[in-house]
Amino acid sequence: MMKFLFYLIFMIPLCFQKKNYWLVQMMLFIFMFMFMNINMNINNFSNLSYMSGLDIMSFGLILLSVWICCLMIMASENLYKDNLYISYFLVNLMFLLIMLYLTFSMLNFFMFYLFFEGSLIPTLLLIIGWGYQPERIQAGMYLLFYTLFMSLPLLMGIFYLNNEIKSLLIYMMKFYNFNYFLLYLSMILAFLVKMPMYFVHLWLPKAHVEAPISGSMILAGVMLKLGGYGMMRIMIILQKINIKLNFIWIIISLIGGVYISMKCFCQYDIKSLIAYSSVAHMSLVIGGVMTMSYWGYMGSYILMIGHGLCSSGMFCLANINYERIHSRSLFLNKGMMNFMPSMSLWWFLLSSSNMAAPPSMNLMGEMTLIISVVSWSKFSMLMLMLVSFLSAGYSLYLYSFTQHGKLNLSVTSFYMGVSREYLMLFLHWFPLNILILKIDYFLLWL
């Protein structure tokens, strides 16, 4: 694991020259393919070195992080053209990737916490430094205070665990089972805010709307997955009390998911709509983890990977429109099928994946999650039906509103889709729909 970390650290000096912009991206693609070919033990932690190691869950999420970071560089070509502090942007991105890599590969809980919180700083710099409107300062503050407010109790909980069991190794945690209410709350709330769960989700739409395209991609693609990953790791030691209290979180998630799905129909900002749909999808993941079942864990993991690729691709599409029309309003982004007919296909493909149509990973994830939550309680069927139905509804609403209708006459751009954008969208859509062929890797790992 250290060799990959050093690869990333030694890439930082490359970022200081503007002409190395595409070289950094190529190096990340090479890193990606080297990492994919690593020897993995499917049953246990492997590649152990210096408090870091891999199991299947870490492996998938690290691959997702590197992939999204490659595509972030590809999506931010406007920064490169206008030379908007491009070297700082690349350094910031590399630091963010190093933080994410370390978060997912740490075996020590305290180190995990350190990098979990550390990934917040580069994200904040992305939003405040390269965002669009002056409101980005407020969005950054929302992001900071929501996530930091709940993370101090998590730190206290980790210290308590260290005091009790004299070890913070994630692998050792499975031999313990705590039944303390305050410990449970302190350990779990930080991850629920990061997911984000309904009631503590307000930072997410704000951060998404104000962030640049790269910020939106990393937020939707990887940052929300940190919460799910942390919850899956921590649930091992809190099984007894979770079985008593999980109904609270599942009820909040399902009702919140339905409410947020309805709220999607009220949005007139494309980015805001996609951000709210992320909250609705993550509510299913929370429900799946909280059932504490094999199917729930599998479904949560699959949906996290699928949603990371799909949501990131949707934000790319929204940005492609924004670069032409200089507005994210649904009222102005109309009739794009007349203006960019080829892009319409990608809108359709990614919208269909967003509503969990086959053969996307979202479908597999949602199916397994629905099975796990229904097996937990058959009364959850109504809410699950509504979430699934409404997710199809708002995806179609977004697609039909942007693609059909009369072209807005204020569109003065004649700048059609370029090959870089089609490649970027293909690299989101292809793994999302081709990984279904290797679904056994996602299902057989517990």
C-alpha positions in Angstrom: 0.0 0.0 0.0 2.9 2.4 0.7 4.2 2.1 -2.9 0.9 3.6 -4.2 1.0 6.3 -1.6 4.5 7.3 -2.6 3.4 7.3 -6.3 0.8 9.9 -5.4 3.1 12.0 -3.2 5.8 12.1 -5.9 3.2 13.3 -8.4 2.7 16.6 -6.5 5.8 18.3 -8.0 4.4 17.6 -11.5 1.5 19.8 -10.7 3.5 23.0 -10.5 3.8 23.5 -14.3 0.9 24.4 -16.4 2.0 22.3 -19.4 1.8 19.2 -17.2 -2.0 19.4 -16.8 -2.8 16.4 -19.1 0.4 14.5 -17.9 -1.0 14.5 -14.4 -4.2 12.9 -15.7 -2.3 10.3 -17.7 -0.3 9.4 -14.6 -3.5 9.0 -12.6 -4.9 6.6 -15.3 -1.6 4.6 -15.1 -2.0 4.5 -11.3 -5.6 3.3 -11.7 -4.6 0.4 -13.9 -1.6 -0.6 -11.7 -4.0 -0.5 -8.7 -6.6 -2.6 -10.5 -4.1 -5.4 -11.1 -3.0 -5.7 -7.4 -3.2 -9.1 -5.8 -6.3 -9.2 -3.6 -7.5 -11.6 -1.0 -11.2 -11.6 -1.3 -11.9 -12.9 2.3 -9.7 -10.7 4.4 -7.3 -7.7 4.6 -4.3 -8.0 2.3 -1.4 -5.8 1.2 -0.7 -4.9 4.8 1.9 -2.2 5.5 2.3 0.6 8.1 -1.3 0.6 9.5 -2.8 0.4 6.0 -4.3 -2.5 4.1 -7.1 -3.5 1.7 -10.2 -5.5 1.8 -12.8 -5.6 -1.0 -14.7 -2.6 0.4 -11.7 -0.4 0.6 -10.5 -1.6 -2.8 -13.7 -0.6 -4.7 -13.9 2.8 -3.0 -10.2 3.7 -3.7 -10.7 2.7 -7.3 -13.8 5.0 -7.4 -11.8 7.9 -5.9 -8.9 7.6 -8.4 -11.3 7.3 -11.3 -13.4 10.3 -10.3 -10.2 12.4 -9.8 -9.0 11.5 -13.3 -12.4 12.6 -14.7 -12.4 15.8 -12.6 -9.2 16.9 -14.4 -10.9 16.1 -17.7 -14.0 18.0 -16.8 -12.1 21.1 -15.7 -10.6 22.1 -19.0 -12.1 25.6 -18.7 -9.8 26.3 -15.8 -6.9 25.1 -18.0 -7.9 27.4 -20.9 -8.3 30.5 -18.6 -5.3 29.5 -16.5 -7.3 30.0 -13.3 -4.6 29.0 -10.8 -4.3 25.7 -12.5 -1.2 24.5 -10.6 -2.9 25.2 -7.2 -6.0 23.3 -8.5 -3.9 20.2 -9.3 -2.0 20.3 -6.0 -5.3 20.6 -4.2 -6.7 17.7 -6.1 -3.7 15.5 -5.4 -3.9 16.3 -1.7 -7.6 15.4 -1.7 -6.8 12.1 -3.5 -4.1 11.3 -1.0 -6.5 12.0 1.9 -9.2 9.8 0.3 -6.7 7.0 -0.4 -5.5 7.0 3.2 -9.0 7.2 4.6 -10.1 4.1 2.8 -6.9 2.1 3.4 -6.3 2.8 7.1 -6.7 -0.1 9.5 -6.4 2.1 12.6 -9.6 3.9 13.6 -7.9 7.0 14.8 -5.9 7.4 11.6 -9.1 6.8 9.7 -10.7 9.6 11.6 -7.8 11.9 10.9 -7.9 11.5 7.2 -11.7 11.4 7.2 -11.7 14.9 8.5 -8.6 15.9 6.5 -10.4 15.4 3.2 -12.8 18.2 4.2 -10.1 20.9 3.8 -9.2 20.4 0.1 -13.0 20.1 -0.7 -13.6 23.4 1.1 -10.7 25.0 -0.9 -12.2 23.7 -4.1 -15.6 25.2 -3.3 -14.4 28.6 -2.0 -11.5 28.9 -4.5 -13.1 27.9 -7.8 -16.8 28.2 -7.1 -19.1 30.4 -9.2 -21.3 32.7 -7.0 -20.4 34.8 -3.9 -22.7 32.5 -1.9 -19.9 29.9 -2.1 -18.5 31.2 1.2 -21.8 30.5 2.9 -22.0 27.0 1.3 -18.4 26.3 2.5 -19.3 27.3 6.0 -22.4 25.1 5.9 -20.2 22.2 4.8 -17.6 22.9 7.4 -19.9 23.4 10.4 -22.3 20.5 9.7 -19.6 18.0 9.4 -17.3 19.3 12.1 -20.1 19.7 14.7 -20.7 16.0 14.7 -17.2 14.8 14.3 -15.9 15.8 17.8 -18.2 13.2 19.5 -16.8 10.6 17.1 -13.2 11.5 18.3 -14.4 11.1 21.9 -15.9 7.7 21.0 -12.7 6.5 19.4 -10.7 7.5 22.5 -13.2 5.7 24.7 -12.8 2.6 22.5 -9.0 2.8 22.8 -9.3 3.1 26.6 -11.6 0.1 26.8 -10.1 -2.5 24.4 -6.5 -1.1 24.1 -6.6 -1.4 20.3 -8.0 0.6 17.5 -7.4 -1.9 14.7 -10.5 -2.3 12.6 -9.9 -6.0 12.2 -9.9 -6.5 16.0 -13.2 -4.7 16.4 -15.2 -7.7 15.4 -14.4 -9.4 18.7 -16.2 -6.8 20.7 -19.8 -5.7 21.1 -20.8 -2.6 23.0 -24.2 -1.8 24.3 -23.9 1.9 25.3 -26.3 4.5 24.0 -24.0 7.5 24.2 -21.2 5.6 22.5 -23.6 4.6 19.8 -24.8 8.1 19.1 -21.3 9.6 19.2 -19.9 7.0 16.8 -22.7 7.1 14.3 -23.9 10.7 14.0 -20.7 12.0 12.2 -21.3 9.4 9.5 -25.0 10.1 9.2 -24.2 13.8 8.6 -21.7 12.9 6.0 -24.1 10.6 4.1 -26.2 12.9 4.5 -29.3 11.7 6.3 -32.5 13.6 6.1 -32.7 16.5 8.7 -28.9 17.0 8.4 -28.8 17.2 4.6 -29.0 20.9 4.2 -25.3 21.4 3.6 -25.3 19.1 0.5 -27.5 21.0 -2.0 -25.8 24.3 -1.0 -22.3 22.9 -1.5 -23.2 21.3 -4.8 -24.9 24.3 -6.3 -22.0 26.6 -5.4 -19.1 24.2 -6.2 -17.3 24.1 -9.5 -17.8 21.0 -11.6 -14.8 19.2 -10.0 -16.1 20.0 -6.5 -19.5 18.6 -7.4 -18.0 15.5 -8.9 -15.9 14.6 -5.9 -18.7 15.5 -3.4 -21.2 13.3 -5.2 -18.8 10.6 -6.3 -16.7 10.0 -3.2 -17.4 12.3 -0.2 -20.9 10.9 0.5 -19.4 7.4 0.4 -17.1 8.2 3.3 -20.2 8.2 5.6 -21.4 4.9 4.3 -17.9 3.3 4.6 -17.5 4.6 8.1 -20.9 3.3 9.1 -20.2 -0.2 7.7 -16.9 -0.3 9.6 -18.4 0.9 12.9 -21.5 -1.2 12.9 -19.5 -4.3 13.7 -19.0 -3.2 17.3 -22.4 -1.8 17.9 -24.6 -4.7 16.9 -26.6 -5.2 20.1 -27.7 -1.6 20.5 -28.2 -1.1 16.8 -30.7 -4.0 16.7 -32.7 -2.1 19.4 -32.5 1.4 17.8 -32.2 0.8 14.0 -35.9 1.4 13.4 -35.4 5.1 14.2 -32.8 5.6 11.4 -34.6 3.4 8.9 -37.9 5.3 9.4 -36.2 8.7 9.1 -34.4 7.6 6.0 -37.4 6.1 4.2 -39.7 9.0 5.0 -37.0 11.5 4.3 -36.2 9.7 1.0 -39.8 10.0 -0.1 -40.0 13.7 0.9 -36.7 14.6 -0.8 -37.8 12.8 -3.9 -41.0 14.9 -4.0 -38.9 18.0 -3.4 -36.9 17.1 -6.5 -40.0 18.0 -8.6 -39.9 21.5 -7.2 -36.3 22.3 -8.2 -35.7 24.7 -11.0 -31.9 24.5 -10.8 -30.4 21.4 -12.5 -27.5 21.0 -10.1 -29.9 21.3 -7.1 -32.2 18.6 -8.5 -29.3 16.1 -9.0 -28.0 17.0 -5.4 -31.4 16.3 -3.9 -31.6 13.0 -5.8 -28.3 12.0 -4.2 -29.9 12.5 -0.8 -32.8 10.2 -1.8 -30.4 7.5 -3.0 -28.2 7.7 0.1 -31.3 7.3 2.3 -31.7 3.8 0.9 -28.0 3.1 1.7 -28.6 4.1 5.3 -31.6 1.8 5.5 -29.6 -1.1 4.1 -26.6 -0.7 6.5 -29.0 -0.3 9.5 -30.8 -3.6 8.8 -27.5 -5.3 9.7 -28.1 -8.0 7.2 -25.8 -9.5 4.6 -28.0 -8.3 1.8 -28.1 -4.8 3.3 -24.4 -4.5 3.4 -23.9 -5.8 -0.2 -26.7 -3.6 -1.5 -25.2 -0.5 0.2 -21.8 -1.2 -1.2 -23.0 -1.7 -4.8 -25.3 1.3 -4.7 -22.5 3.5 -3.3 -20.2 2.6 -6.2 -23.0 2.9 -8.8 -24.3 6.2 -7.4 -20.8 7.6 -7.4 -20.3 7.1 -11.1 -23.9 8.0 -12.1 -24.2 11.2 -10.0 -20.8 12.4 -11.1 -21.8 11.9 -14.7 -25.0 13.8 -14.2 -23.1 16.8 -12.8 -20.8 16.6 -15.8 -23.8 16.9 -18.1 -25.2 19.8 -16.1 -21.9 21.5 -16.4 -21.7 20.9 -20.2 -25.0 22.7 -20.5 -23.8 25.5 -18.2 -20.8 26.1 -20.3 -23.0 26.8 -23.3 -25.9 28.7 -21.8 -24.3 30.1 -18.6 -27.4 29.2 -16.6 -28.4 26.2 -14.6 -32.1 27.1 -14.7 -34.4 24.4 -16.1 -36.5 27.2 -17.7 -33.6 28.3 -19.8 -32.1 24.8 -20.5 -34.8 23.7 -22.9 -34.8 22.0 -26.3 -31.2 20.9 -26.0 -32.0 18.0 -28.4 -32.1 20.6 -31.2 -28.9 22.2 -30.2 -26.7 19.2 -29.1 -28.5 16.0 -30.4 -25.6 13.6 -29.6 -25.5 14.9 -26.0 -29.1 13.9 -25.7 -28.2 10.2 -25.9 -25.9 10.7 -22.8 -28.6 12.6 -21.0 -30.9 9.6 -21.6 -28.3 7.0 -20.6 -27.3 8.6 -17.4 -30.9 9.6 -16.4 -31.9 6.0 -17.0 -29.1 4.8 -14.8 -30.1 7.4 -12.1 -33.6 5.8 -12.0 -32.0 2.4 -11.6 -32.8 0.9 -15.0 -31.0 -2.2 -16.2 -28.1 -3.0 -16.7 -26.8 -0.3 -14.3 -25.2 -1.1 -10.9 -27.9 1.2 -9.4 -30.5 -1.4 -10.3 -28.6 -4.2 -8.6 -27.9 -2.1 -5.5 -31.5 -1.0 -5.2 -32.8 -4.5 -5.6 -30.6 -5.9 -2.9 -31.4 -3.0 -0.6 -35.2 -3.3 -1.2 -34.9 -7.1 -0.3 -33.0 -6.3 2.9 -35.3 -3.5 4.1 -38.5 -5.5 3.3 -37.1 -8.6 5.1 -36.5 -6.3 8.1 -40.2 -5.1 8.0 -42.8 -5.7 5.4 -44.4 -2.3 6.4 -41.5 -0.5 4.7 -42.8 -1.7 1.3 -45.0 1.4 0.7 -42.1 3.9 1.3 -39.7 1.8 -0.9 -42.3 1.7 -3.7 -42.7 5.5 -3.5 -38.9 6.1 -3.5 -38.4 3.9 -6.5 -41.4 5.4 -8.4 -40.5 9.0 -7.6 -36.8 8.5 -8.6 -38.0 7.4 -12.0 -40.3 10.4 -12.0 -37.7 13.1 -11.3 -35.2 11.5 -13.7 -37.7 11.6 -16.5 -38.7 15.1 -15.5 -35.1 16.3 -15.7 -34.5 14.6 -19.0 -37.7 15.7 -20.7 -37.5 19.3 -19.4 -33.9 19.8 -20.7 -34.0 17.9 -24.0 -37.5 18.6 -25.3 -39.4 21.8 -26.0 -38.6 24.9 -27.9 -34.9 26.0 -27.9 -34.4 29.1 -25.8 -33.7 32.0 -28.2 -31.1 33.6 -25.9 -28.7 30.8 -26.6 -26.0 32.5 -28.6 -23.4 29.7 -28.3 -22.8 27.4 -31.3 -20.2 25.4 -29.4 -21.3 21.8 -29.8 -20.1 18.8 -27.8 -16.4 18.0 -28.2 -14.7 14.6 -28.0 -13.2 15.3 -24.6 -16.8 15.6 -23.2 -18.0 12.5 -24.9 -15.0 10.5 -23.6 -15.6 11.8 -20.1 -19.3 10.8 -20.2 -18.4 7.4 -21.7 -15.9 6.8 -18.8 -18.7 7.4 -16.3 -21.3 5.3 -18.0 -19.2 2.4 -19.2 -18.0 1.1 -15.8 -21.4 1.8 -14.3 -23.1 -0.6 -16.7 -20.3 -3.1 -17.4 -19.5 -3.9 -13.8 -22.8 -5.7 -13.6 -21.0 -8.6 -15.4 -18.6 -8.9 -12.4 -21.2 -8.5 -9.8 -20.0 -11.6 -7.9 -17.0 -9.5 -6.7 -19.5 -7.2 -5.0 -21.7 -9.9 -3.6 -19.3 -12.6 -2.3 -17.0 -10.5 -0.1 -18.6 -10.6 3.4 
